[in-house]
Amino acid sequence: MSSIKLKSAFDAVVETYDQSAELQHKVAHQLIKNWIVSCQRSSWIDLGAGTGAVSLLLEKNNQLQCALDLSFQMCRKIYQKNKISVINADIENLPFAHSSIQNIVSSFALHWCNPLKAIKEISRINTEKGYFIAAIPIAGSLEELINAGQESKLMPNLYGFPSQQEWFNALSLADFNVQRFEISYEKLECESVKDLRNLFRSMGGHVARISGAGLIGKYQWQKFLQAMEQFRHPTGQLRLYYKVLWICAQRCPI
């Protein structure tokens, strides 16, 4: 997805994002508690900060250097919350000097980027022995939608998540040493497919743009709804999963 379209999408949902991003806030807390704390580093920049899930937690602990996001409206929202330092910029074209940033964190943002471009930029600005920590949705995320689409021959227009291997290859090429990584499956629950689609739209993405025109379109839509029912949990909610790569890497000396 182009940076212009991405920026526009997130600008448009700034007022609804927080109320829909329960999973993103959960991941932010886990990233701080289980990954950043163990590094014992005092200053971080947050890439793809959104409305500030990670940034505000870091600021509370006096660990935030600045927050950065592609969306001007997201940056504005963060600043309105706590008057912290915010930069409106693209992760694939960072406005920092070479080897100028010690520690970098990103949560649920890098999946929108090209792995090679993003990691190359992160490596460029990272100091030797600086840390890069991230939680990244990867290929294998939202497979329930893909499976239902295959069964109904109505494929949702999902953004392709880069794979775990693509991120590891990018890190290796950019002189990062992966010190620790984990894979988890983070659940997303909704009452219906309509609610799921609205949830994605309220967070800047979308599941599908499905045409109901014609008998074939309507038939495929009904088949898709039926196929999705196999993912309804006994609690009554549709349950989908993000496959998340949690990673801690250190910039190797040149």
N, C-alpha and C positions, 0 to 999 in steps of 0.2 A: 504494500500500500504506500502511495506517495506521501511525503511529509506534509504536503498541502492538504490532502484529504484527511489525514490523521489529525492534524492540527484543528481543522474545521470540525471534525467529529467530536473531539474532546472539548473544544470551545463551547459547543452547543449543549453539552450535558453537565456543565459545571455545577448547576444548582440541584441536580438529581443524583449526582455521582455518589456522594457519601451515604445516602440512605439505601443505595443498592449494593455498595461495595463491602458487604460484611466479610466476605472471604478475604478480600485484599487487606482489610484491617487485621484479621486474624493472622495472616501470613506476616504482616509487618511486626506484630508483637513477637512471633516466633523467631523472626530474623534477628531482632534485637536481643532477645533473651538467650537464644541457643547458639548464635553465631558471632555477633558483634562483641558481646560482653567478653567472650573468651579470647578475643584478639588483644584486649587491653590497650586499644588505641583511642586517643582523645578527640580526634578531629576527622570528620567524614563529610563528603559531598554525596547527595542523594540524587541519582540520575533517574529521570522519569518519575518525578516525585508525586505527580497527580495532585490531589488536594492535601497531601502532607502526612499520610499515614505513618511513614517511617521518619520523615523530617521532624515532625512535632515531638515524637518520642526521643529522638536524638537531642533536640533542643532542650527538652525537659532535663536531660542528663548533662547538659553543657558539652555535647559532643558534635554539634552540627556546625560545619563550616558554611555550607550553603545548600539550597535546594535548586534543582534545575528541571525544567519541563518544557516540552515543545509548545504546549498550549499557553497562550498569554492569559487566558481566563483562569486556568488552573493555577498559574503563578500568582495571579491577583488574589485568588481565594486563599492560598496559603498565607500570603502577606496579611490579608484581612484577619486571619485567625490569630496570628502571633507576631506580626511585624518582623519576621525573620528574613535573612538575606536570601533573595530569590533571583534566579537568572532564567530568562526565556530563551532557550536555545535547543538545538538538535543534538541528540546523543552521537549521531554519525558525523558531526562537525562541531566539536566542542570548543568553546571560546577561552581555552586556557593554554598557557605556554607549555612547552615540552618539560616533562619531569617536574611539574609544579604542584601536583596534588598527591598527598601521602596515602589517603584511604578513600575508597570509592564503594558505594553500596547502591544496589538497585533492586526493586521489588515489583514483580508483575508488570514490567515495562519493556524489557529487552526483547520479548517475543515479537514485538512490532518492528524490530530492527533486523537488518542484515547482519548475521553474526560476525563475518569477517570485517565489515566496515566498523561496526560498533566496538568490537574488541581491539581493533587496531587503534582507534581513537583513545580508548580507555588506557591502553598500554602507553600511548604517546604521552599522555599527561601524567601518568602514574610515576612516582619516584621509585628508584631502586629499593627493593624490599618493602615497597608499599603493598597494601592489601586491596583486593577486589572481592567483595562478597555480594552474592545475588541469589534471588529466588526467581526462577524463570520457568513459565509454562512451556513444555516441549511437546514434540510429536508423541501422540498417544493420548493427548488431552481431548476431551469431549468426544470420545470414540462412540459413545452411545448415539449421538446424532448422526455420525457417519454410518453406523450399522443400520439404523432405522431408515436412512436415506437409501442405502443399498437395497434393502428389502422392498421399499416402496418405489424404487427407481426415481425417486425425487431427492436429488442430492442437495443438502443445505449448502449455501455459499459460505463455507467456513474459510477463514484466513488460515493458511498453512503454517503450522507451528514448526520452527526449525527443530531438528533432532538433537539428542544429547551428543551424538558424535560430531555434529556440525559445531557445537559450542566448544567441545574439547579440541577439535582441530584448530579452531580460531584462536583459542588460548595458547596452544602449543606454538603456532606460527608467530604469535605476538610476545613470545618469551615470558609466559606465565607458567609458574609451577603450581599445579593443583595440589593443595595440601589436604583437602578434605571435601568430600561430596556425598550427598544422599539423594535418594529419590523418594518422593511421597505422592500419595493420591489424595487430593483435597476435594471434598465433595461440595457440590452446588445443588441446592434443592429448590423446587418450584411446584406449585399446585398443578400447573397445566403448561402445555407447549406455548400457548399465548402468553402466559406469565413469564415463561423463560425468554421468549423473544423480546418482550418489553423490558426485562431485566438487562439483557445485553444492550439494547438500544439506550437505556438510561445510563450505561457505563461507557458509551462511545463506540461500541461494536454492534454487530448484528448477527443473528444466526442465519437468516435466510430472507431473501425477497422472493416469495412464492406467488406465482400467478394462479388465481382461481378461475381464470377464464377458460370456458370450454369444459366438456365432460371429462376429458382426459385429465386436465388439471385438477378438477374437483375429486376425481377418483384417486389420483396419486396423493392428494392432500389427506384424504380419509385413510388411505393405506399407511401414510406416514404417521398419522395420529395413532393408528392401531399398533404400528410397530414400536412407537415410543412407550406404549403401555407396559411393555415387558420390563421397563426400567423404573416402574412405579414401586416404591418401597412399601412394605406392610404398614408403615405409618401413614400412607396415603399420598406421599409426595413423590414426584419424579426426581430421580437422583442421578446426577451426572458427575463426572470427575475430571479435574485437571491433573495431568501428570506433571509434577513440579521437580525441577532440578535445583537443589540447594548446593551452593558451591562457594568454597573459600580458596582463593588463589593468591600467590604472592609474586610480585614482579621480580624476575631474575636480574642479577647484576649483569650489565652489558660488558 
